Structures are given as C-alpha cells and as structure tokens.
C-alpha cells in the first residue's frame, strides 16, 4: 500500500519551524528577496548562506543548521562555490508535497 502522507513527514517537520518556513518563502523567489551576488546566480545556483544570514536576525551557525535541516528533508539543494554554500528551493520536492495533499483531498472528497 502506498503511504504518501508519511513519506512527506520530514518535509513537513522542517517547514513547521517559522524561521525555516520564512527562508523557504524567500528562496522561492530569490530575485525579489535577495540582492545580486558576486558569485553565483540567484536563480541558477541559489542563494549564498551569507545572504540568507544577512536577511535574518539569526547567527550564521543557526542559519547553517536550518539549511542543513531543509536539505536533509529534501526541500533545498546545495551547491558549493568557492568557500560558500548556495541553497535553492527544490521545486520538484515542493510539487510532490502539493500532489500528495491534492491526492489526499481527492480521496477524502470521494469517500464522502
């Protein structure tokens, strides 16, 4: 039996933190929320962890911890350029979450 809802629990846990949810929101539209970067394209390569830190009131180690959790949940991808790590939203993962809830809603409405 396919269990899609339990499959996305790690992603939902990662997004349950308001700070991580805010960072994800920013990463979904990086050109609006972040200034141009010296290294790496905001859309193609992602956003430098330093830029994410600058936008938050958090320390760099805290932001790094949040980003590692989002990465482990499969919500972002990371890429190292020079000495920095760049993160971008994994749109396929977010689409998967949306599909799981869409399918659950269809099953729920069919059952009534």
DSSP file (Angstrom, degrees, kcal/mol; ACC not computed):
  #  RESIDUE AA STRUCTURE BP1 BP2  ACC     N-H-->O    O-->H-N    N-H-->O    O-->H-N    TCO  KAPPA ALPHA  PHI   PSI    X-CA   Y-CA   Z-CA
    1    1 A X              0   0    0      0, 0.0     2,-0.4     0, 0.0     0, 0.0   0.000 360.0 360.0 360.0 134.1    0.0    0.0    0.0
    2    2 A X        -     0   0    0      1,-0.1     2,-0.4     2,-0.0     0, 0.0  -0.614 360.0-169.8 -77.8 130.3    1.3    3.4   -0.9
    3    3 A X     >  +     0   0    0     -2,-0.4     4,-1.2     1,-0.1    -1,-0.1  -0.671  17.2 162.5-120.8  75.6    1.6    5.8    2.1
    4    4 A X  H  >  +     0   0    0     -2,-0.4     4,-0.9     1,-0.2    -1,-0.1   0.851  69.6  58.1 -67.7 -34.5    2.3    9.2    0.5
    5    5 A X  H >4 S+     0   0    0      1,-0.2     3,-1.2     2,-0.2     4,-0.4   0.951 107.1  46.0 -63.6 -48.4    1.5   11.3    3.6
    6    6 A X  H >4 S+     0   0    0      1,-0.2     3,-1.1     2,-0.2     4,-0.4   0.828 104.8  66.1 -60.6 -27.2    4.0    9.6    5.9
    7    7 A X  H 3< S+     0   0    0     -4,-1.2     3,-0.3     1,-0.2    -1,-0.2   0.801 104.3  42.8 -61.8 -30.5    6.5   10.0    3.0
    8    8 A X  T <X S+     0   0    0     -3,-1.2     4,-2.3    -4,-0.9     3,-0.3   0.358  81.6 103.8-100.9   5.8    6.4   13.8    3.4
    9    9 A X  H <> S+     0   0    0     -3,-1.1     4,-2.8    -4,-0.4     5,-0.2   0.899  78.4  53.9 -56.3 -44.9    6.5   14.0    7.2
   10   10 A X  H  > S+     0   0    0     -4,-0.4     4,-2.1    -3,-0.3    -1,-0.2   0.898 110.1  48.5 -58.5 -37.5   10.3   15.0    7.3
   11   11 A X  H  > S+     0   0    0     -3,-0.3     4,-2.0     2,-0.2    -1,-0.2   0.916 111.7  48.6 -66.5 -42.3    9.5   17.9    4.9
   12   12 A X  H  X S+     0   0    0     -4,-2.3     4,-0.9     1,-0.2    -2,-0.2   0.888 110.2  51.7 -66.0 -38.5    6.5   19.0    7.0
   13   13 A X  H >< S+     0   0    0     -4,-2.8     3,-0.6     1,-0.2     4,-0.5   0.917 109.4  50.1 -62.5 -42.6    8.6   18.9   10.2
   14   14 A X  H >< S+     0   0    0     -4,-2.1     3,-0.8     1,-0.2    -2,-0.2   0.891 112.9  46.2 -63.3 -38.7   11.3   21.0    8.5
   15   15 A X  H 3< S+     0   0    0     -4,-2.0    -1,-0.2     1,-0.2    -2,-0.2   0.598  92.9  80.2 -80.5 -10.7    8.6   23.6    7.4
   16   16 A X  T << S+     0   0    0     -4,-0.9     2,-0.5    -3,-0.6    -1,-0.2   0.735  74.7  86.1 -68.7 -21.4    7.0   23.6   10.9
   17   17 A X  S <> S-     0   0    0     -3,-0.8     4,-2.6    -4,-0.5     5,-0.2  -0.704  77.9-143.0 -80.8 124.8    9.7   25.9   12.1
   18   18 A X  H  > S+     0   0    0     -2,-0.5     4,-2.2     1,-0.2     5,-0.1   0.845  98.8  52.4 -59.1 -34.9    8.6   29.5   11.3
   19   19 A X  H  > S+     0   0    0      2,-0.2     4,-2.3     1,-0.2    -1,-0.2   0.921 111.9  44.7 -68.7 -42.2   12.2   30.6   10.5
   20   20 A X  H  > S+     0   0    0      2,-0.2     4,-2.5     1,-0.2    -2,-0.2   0.894 112.4  52.5 -67.7 -38.6   12.8   27.7    8.1
   21   21 A X  H  X S+     0   0    0     -4,-2.6     4,-2.1     2,-0.2    -2,-0.2   0.901 109.9  49.4 -62.8 -39.7    9.4   28.4    6.5
   22   22 A X  H  X S+     0   0    0     -4,-2.2     4,-2.2    -5,-0.2    -2,-0.2   0.921 110.2  49.9 -65.0 -44.1   10.3   32.1    6.0
   23   23 A X  H  X S+     0   0    0     -4,-2.3     4,-2.5     1,-0.2    -2,-0.2   0.918 109.9  51.3 -60.7 -43.3   13.6   31.1    4.5
   24   24 A X  H  X S+     0   0    0     -4,-2.5     4,-1.5     1,-0.2    -1,-0.2   0.912 107.5  53.1 -60.3 -42.0   11.9   28.7    2.1
   25   25 A X  H  X S+     0   0    0     -4,-2.1     4,-0.6     1,-0.2     3,-0.3   0.922 110.6  47.1 -59.2 -44.3    9.5   31.5    1.1
   26   26 A X  H >< S+     0   0    0     -4,-2.2     3,-1.2     1,-0.2     7,-0.3   0.908 109.3  53.9 -62.8 -42.2   12.4   33.8    0.3
   27   27 A X  H >< S+     0   0    0     -4,-2.5     3,-0.7     1,-0.3    62,-0.5   0.744  96.9  66.4 -67.9 -22.4   14.2   31.0   -1.7
   28   28 A X  H 3< S+     0   0    0     -4,-1.5    -1,-0.3    -3,-0.3    -2,-0.2   0.761 119.5  20.8 -69.6 -23.4   11.1   30.5   -3.8
   29   29 A X  T XX S+     0   0    0     -3,-1.2     4,-1.4    -4,-0.6     3,-1.2  -0.508  75.7 165.3-140.5  68.5   11.6   34.0   -5.3
   30   30 A X  H <> S+     0   0    0     -3,-0.7     4,-2.1     1,-0.3    -1,-0.1   0.786  70.5  60.3 -64.2 -30.9   15.2   34.8   -4.7
   31   31 A X  H 34 S+     0   0    0      1,-0.2    -1,-0.3     2,-0.2     5,-0.1   0.768 109.2  45.2 -70.4 -22.1   15.5   37.8   -7.1
   32   32 A X  H <4 S+     0   0    0     -3,-1.2    -1,-0.2    -6,-0.2    -2,-0.2   0.837 121.6  36.0 -82.5 -36.2   12.8   39.6   -5.1
   33   33 A X  H  < S+     0   0    0     -4,-1.4     2,-0.3    -7,-0.3    -2,-0.2   0.599 114.8  48.3 -99.0 -13.0   14.2   38.8   -1.7
   34   34 A X  S  < S-     0   0    0     -4,-2.1     3,-0.1    -5,-0.2    -1,-0.1  -0.963  76.0-119.7-132.0 146.6   18.0   39.0   -2.1
   35   35 A X        -     0   0    0     -2,-0.3    -3,-0.1     1,-0.2    -2,-0.1  -0.348  51.9 -76.8 -74.0 163.1   20.4   41.4   -3.8
   36   36 A X        -     0   0    0     -5,-0.1     2,-0.3     1,-0.1    -1,-0.2  -0.259  52.3-132.4 -56.8 149.0   22.6   40.3   -6.7
   37   37 A X        -     0   0    0      3,-0.4     5,-0.1     1,-0.1     3,-0.1  -0.759   9.3-135.7-107.6 151.9   25.6   38.2   -5.6
   38   38 A X  S    S+     0   0    0     -2,-0.3     2,-0.4     1,-0.2    -1,-0.1   0.927  97.9  32.3 -67.5 -45.4   29.2   38.5   -6.6
   39   39 A X  S    S+     0   0    0     42,-0.1    -1,-0.2     1,-0.1     9,-0.2  -0.926 113.4  16.5-114.1 137.2   29.5   34.7   -7.0
   40   40 A X  S    S-     0   0    0     -2,-0.4     2,-0.4    -3,-0.1    -3,-0.4   0.533  79.5 -95.9  81.1 134.5   26.7   32.5   -8.2
   41   41 A X     >> -     0   0    0      1,-0.1     4,-2.3    -5,-0.1     5,-1.5  -0.686  28.4-133.2 -82.2 133.0   23.4   33.4   -9.9
   42   42 A X  T  45S+     0   0    0     -2,-0.4     4,-0.2     3,-0.2    -1,-0.1   0.870 103.4  33.0 -54.8 -41.1   20.5   33.7   -7.5
   43   43 A X  T  45S+     0   0    0      2,-0.1    -1,-0.2     1,-0.1     4,-0.1   0.925 126.6  36.8 -84.7 -47.9   18.2   31.5   -9.7
   44   44 A X  T  45S+     0   0    0      1,-0.1    -2,-0.2     2,-0.1    -1,-0.1   0.916 133.2  21.7 -73.5 -44.5   20.6   29.1  -11.3
   45   45 A X  T  <5S-     0   0    0     -4,-2.3    -3,-0.2     1,-0.3     2,-0.2   0.711 104.9-124.8 -99.7 -24.1   23.0   28.5   -8.4
   46   46 A X      < -     0   0    0     -5,-1.5     2,-0.4    -4,-0.2    -1,-0.3  -0.578  38.5 -47.9 106.2-173.4   20.9   29.5   -5.4
   47   47 A X  E     -A   87   0A   0     40,-3.5    40,-2.6    -2,-0.2     2,-0.1  -0.845  54.5-114.1-106.1 133.4   21.4   32.0   -2.5
   48   48 A X  E >>  -A   86   0A   0     -2,-0.4     4,-1.9    38,-0.3     3,-0.8  -0.371  21.4-126.0 -63.9 139.4   24.6   32.2   -0.6
   49   49 A X  H 3> S+     0   0    0     36,-2.4     4,-2.5     1,-0.3    -1,-0.1   0.822 111.4  60.1 -57.7 -30.3   24.2   31.2    3.1
   50   50 A X  H 3> S+     0   0    0     35,-0.2     4,-2.4     2,-0.2    -1,-0.3   0.883 103.9  48.9 -64.7 -38.3   25.8   34.6    4.0
   51   51 A X  H <> S+     0   0    0     -3,-0.8     4,-1.5     2,-0.2    -2,-0.2   0.874 110.9  50.2 -69.0 -37.1   23.0   36.4    2.2
   52   52 A X  H  X S+     0   0    0     -4,-1.9     4,-1.2     2,-0.2    -2,-0.2   0.926 111.1  49.6 -64.5 -43.6   20.4   34.3    4.0
   53   53 A X  H >< S+     0   0    0     -4,-2.5     3,-0.6     1,-0.2     5,-0.3   0.920 108.0  53.4 -60.4 -45.0   22.1   35.1    7.3
   54   54 A X  H 3< S+     0   0    0     -4,-2.4    -1,-0.2     1,-0.2    -2,-0.2   0.830 108.0  51.1 -60.5 -32.3   22.2   38.8    6.5
   55   55 A X  H 3< S+     0   0    0     -4,-1.5    -1,-0.2    -3,-0.2    -2,-0.2   0.728 108.9  58.8 -79.8 -21.9   18.4   38.8    5.8
   56   56 A X  S << S-     0   0    0     -4,-1.2     7,-0.0    -3,-0.6   -37,-0.0  -0.430  82.2-125.6 -97.8 176.0   17.6   37.1    9.1
   57   57 A X  S    S+     0   0    0     -2,-0.1     2,-0.2     2,-0.1    -3,-0.1   0.125  80.2 106.4-100.7  17.3   18.3   38.1   12.7
   58   58 A X  S    S-     0   0    0     -5,-0.3    -2,-0.1     1,-0.1     2,-0.1  -0.539  75.4-106.0 -98.2 160.3   20.0   34.8   13.2
   59   59 A X     >  -     0   0    0     -2,-0.2     4,-2.4     1,-0.1     5,-0.2  -0.420  33.9-110.1 -77.4 160.6   23.6   33.8   13.5
   60   60 A X  H  > S+     0   0    0      1,-0.2     4,-2.7     2,-0.2     5,-0.2   0.899 118.5  52.3 -61.3 -42.1   25.4   32.1   10.7
   61   61 A X  H  > S+     0   0    0      1,-0.2     4,-2.1     2,-0.2    -1,-0.2   0.886 110.1  49.6 -61.8 -35.4   25.7   28.8   12.5
   62   62 A X  H  > S+     0   0    0      2,-0.2     4,-2.4     1,-0.2    -2,-0.2   0.923 111.9  47.3 -67.4 -43.6   21.9   28.9   13.2
   63   63 A X  H  X S+     0   0    0     -4,-2.4     4,-2.8     1,-0.2     5,-0.2   0.922 111.1  52.0 -62.8 -43.2   21.1   29.6    9.6
   64   64 A X  H  X S+     0   0    0     -4,-2.7     4,-2.4     1,-0.2    -1,-0.2   0.905 109.3  50.2 -59.3 -41.7   23.5   26.8    8.5
   65   65 A X  H  X S+     0   0    0     -4,-2.1     4,-1.8     2,-0.2    -1,-0.2   0.921 111.5  47.9 -62.5 -44.7   21.7   24.4   10.9
   66   66 A X  H  X S+     0   0    0     -4,-2.4     4,-2.3     1,-0.2    -2,-0.2   0.913 112.1  49.7 -61.8 -42.2   18.3   25.4    9.5
   67   67 A X  H  X S+     0   0    0     -4,-2.8     4,-2.5     1,-0.2    -2,-0.2   0.880 108.0  53.0 -67.5 -36.9   19.6   25.0    5.9
   68   68 A X  H  X S+     0   0    0     -4,-2.4     4,-2.7     2,-0.2    -1,-0.2   0.880 109.3  49.9 -64.4 -36.6   21.0   21.6    6.7
   69   69 A X  H  X S+     0   0    0     -4,-1.8     4,-1.8     2,-0.2    -2,-0.2   0.915 111.5  47.4 -68.3 -42.1   17.6   20.5    8.0
   70   70 A X  H  <>S+     0   0    0     -4,-2.3     5,-2.5     2,-0.2     6,-0.8   0.884 113.8  49.2 -64.0 -37.4   15.9   21.8    4.9
   71   71 A X  H ><5S+     0   0    0     -4,-2.5     3,-1.4     4,-0.2    -2,-0.2   0.921 109.3  50.8 -66.8 -44.9   18.5   20.0    2.8
   72   72 A X  H 3<5S+     0   0    0     -4,-2.7    -1,-0.2     1,-0.3    -2,-0.2   0.830 108.3  53.3 -63.0 -31.7   18.1   16.7    4.8
   73   73 A X  T 3<5S-     0   0    0     -4,-1.8    -1,-0.3    -5,-0.2    -2,-0.2   0.517 116.8-117.2 -80.4  -4.9   14.3   17.0    4.2
   74   74 A X  T < 5S+     0   0    0     -3,-1.4    -3,-0.2    -4,-0.2    19,-0.2   0.657  82.4 119.0  80.8  15.7   14.9   17.3    0.5
   75   75 A X  S   <S+     0   0    0     -5,-2.5    15,-3.1    -6,-0.2     2,-0.3   0.697  74.5  28.2 -88.8 -20.2   13.4   20.8    0.3
   76   76 A X  E     -B   89   0A   0     -6,-0.8     2,-0.4    13,-0.3    13,-0.2  -0.920  67.9-139.1-133.5 160.8   16.5   22.6   -0.9
   77   77 A X  E     -B   88   0A   0     11,-2.6    11,-1.9    -2,-0.3     2,-0.3  -0.900  19.4-147.3-114.5 152.4   19.6   21.7   -2.9
   78   78 A X  E     -B   87   0A   0     -2,-0.4     2,-0.3     9,-0.2     9,-0.2  -0.895  13.6-176.7-122.5 152.4   23.0   22.9   -2.0
   79   79 A X  E     -B   86   0A   0      7,-2.1     7,-3.1    -2,-0.3     2,-0.5  -0.982  19.9-136.9-147.9 130.3   26.0   23.8   -4.2
   80   80 A X  E     +B   85   0A   0     -2,-0.3     2,-0.5     5,-0.2     5,-0.2  -0.793  21.1 178.9 -93.2 127.8   29.5   24.9   -3.1
   81   81 A X  E >   -B   84   0A   0      3,-2.5     3,-2.3    -2,-0.5     2,-0.2  -0.986  65.2 -44.4-127.6 118.8   31.0   27.8   -5.0
   82   82 A X  T 3  S-     0   0    0     -2,-0.5    -2,-0.0     1,-0.3     0, 0.0  -0.439 124.5 -23.8  56.7-122.0   34.5   28.8   -3.8
   83   83 A X  T 3  S+     0   0    0     -2,-0.2     2,-0.3    -3,-0.1    -1,-0.3   0.312 123.1  84.9-100.0   9.1   34.2   28.9    0.0
   84   84 A X  E <   - B   0  81A   0     -3,-2.3    -3,-2.5   -35,-0.0     2,-0.5  -0.781  67.1-135.8-116.5 154.7   30.5   29.4    0.2
   85   85 A X  E     - B   0  80A   0     -2,-0.3   -36,-2.4    -5,-0.2     2,-0.4  -0.927  19.4-159.0-107.8 132.0   27.4   27.2    0.1
   86   86 A X  E     -AB  48  79A   0     -7,-3.1    -7,-2.1    -2,-0.5     2,-0.4  -0.902   5.9-161.5-112.4 137.9   24.5   28.2   -2.0
   87   87 A X  E     +AB  47  78A   0    -40,-2.6   -40,-3.5    -2,-0.4     2,-0.3  -0.924  10.0 177.7-121.8 143.3   21.0   27.0   -1.5
   88   88 A X  E     - B   0  77A   0    -11,-1.9   -11,-2.6    -2,-0.4   -60,-0.1  -0.992  37.6 -96.7-140.6 152.5   17.9   26.9   -3.7
   89   89 A X  E     - B   0  76A   0    -62,-0.5     2,-1.1    -2,-0.3   -13,-0.3  -0.379  30.7-130.2 -64.4 138.6   14.4   25.6   -3.3
   90   90 A X     >  -     0   0    0    -15,-3.1     4,-1.9     1,-0.2     3,-0.4  -0.792  23.1-171.5 -91.0  97.6   13.8   22.1   -4.8
   91   91 A X  H  > S+     0   0    0     -2,-1.1     4,-2.3     1,-0.2    -1,-0.2   0.806  81.4  58.4 -64.4 -30.6   10.7   22.8   -6.8
   92   92 A X  H  > S+     0   0    0      2,-0.2     4,-2.1     1,-0.2    -1,-0.2   0.904 106.4  48.8 -64.8 -40.4   10.2   19.2   -7.6
   93   93 A X  H  > S+     0   0    0     -3,-0.4     4,-2.0     2,-0.2    -2,-0.2   0.910 112.4  47.6 -65.5 -42.0   10.1   18.3   -3.9
   94   94 A X  H  X S+     0   0    0     -4,-1.9     4,-2.1     1,-0.2    -2,-0.2   0.872 110.5  52.1 -67.5 -36.1    7.6   21.1   -3.2
   95   95 A X  H  X S+     0   0    0     -4,-2.3     4,-2.5     2,-0.2    -1,-0.2   0.889 106.9  54.0 -64.0 -39.3    5.5   19.9   -6.1
   96   96 A X  H  X S+     0   0    0     -4,-2.1     4,-2.5     2,-0.2    -2,-0.2   0.919 107.5  49.7 -61.2 -44.3    5.5   16.4   -4.7
   97   97 A X  H  X S+     0   0    0     -4,-2.0     4,-2.1     1,-0.2     5,-0.2   0.928 111.1  49.8 -60.3 -44.9    4.1   17.7   -1.4
   98   98 A X  H  X S+     0   0    0     -4,-2.1     4,-2.3     1,-0.2    -2,-0.2   0.901 110.6  49.6 -60.7 -42.2    1.4   19.6   -3.2
   99   99 A X  H  X S+     0   0    0     -4,-2.5     4,-2.9     2,-0.2     5,-0.2   0.893 107.7  54.0 -65.1 -40.1    0.5   16.5   -5.2
  100  100 A X  H  X S+     0   0    0     -4,-2.5     4,-2.1     1,-0.2    -1,-0.2   0.933 112.5  43.3 -60.9 -45.4    0.3   14.3   -2.0
  101  101 A X  H  X S+     0   0    0     -4,-2.1     4,-2.3     2,-0.2    -1,-0.2   0.875 112.7  53.4 -68.8 -35.7   -2.1   16.8   -0.4
  102  102 A X  H  X S+     0   0    0     -4,-2.3     4,-2.1    -5,-0.2    -2,-0.2   0.921 110.6  46.3 -62.5 -43.7   -4.1   17.1   -3.7
  103  103 A X  H  X S+     0   0    0     -4,-2.9     4,-2.5     1,-0.2    -2,-0.2   0.884 111.4  52.0 -66.1 -38.5   -4.5   13.3   -3.9
  104  104 A X  H  X S+     0   0    0     -4,-2.1     4,-2.4    -5,-0.2    -1,-0.2   0.896 109.3  50.2 -64.6 -38.8   -5.5   13.1   -0.2
  105  105 A X  H  X S+     0   0    0     -4,-2.3     4,-2.5     2,-0.2    -2,-0.2   0.896 110.4  49.6 -66.2 -39.9   -8.1   15.8   -0.8
  106  106 A X  H  X S+     0   0    0     -4,-2.1     4,-2.0     2,-0.2    -2,-0.2   0.930 112.5  47.2 -64.2 -44.9   -9.5   13.9   -3.8
  107  107 A X  H  X S+     0   0    0     -4,-2.5     4,-1.5     1,-0.2    -2,-0.2   0.906 112.6  50.6 -62.2 -40.8   -9.6   10.6   -1.8
  108  108 A X  H  X S+     0   0    0     -4,-2.4     4,-0.7     1,-0.2    -2,-0.2   0.912 111.9  45.4 -65.3 -43.2  -11.3   12.5    1.1
  109  109 A X  H  < S+     0   0    0     -4,-2.5     3,-0.3     1,-0.2    -1,-0.2   0.811 111.4  53.7 -72.2 -27.6  -14.0   14.0   -1.1
  110  110 A X  H  < S+     0   0    0     -4,-2.0    -1,-0.2     1,-0.2    -2,-0.2   0.800 104.0  56.8 -72.3 -28.5  -14.6   10.7   -2.9
  111  111 A X  H  <        0   0    0     -4,-1.5    -1,-0.2     1,-0.2    -2,-0.2   0.671 360.0 360.0 -77.8 -16.8  -15.2    9.0    0.5
  112  112 A X     <        0   0    0     -4,-0.7    -1,-0.2    -3,-0.3    -2,-0.2   0.466 360.0 360.0 -92.9 360.0  -18.0   11.4    1.5
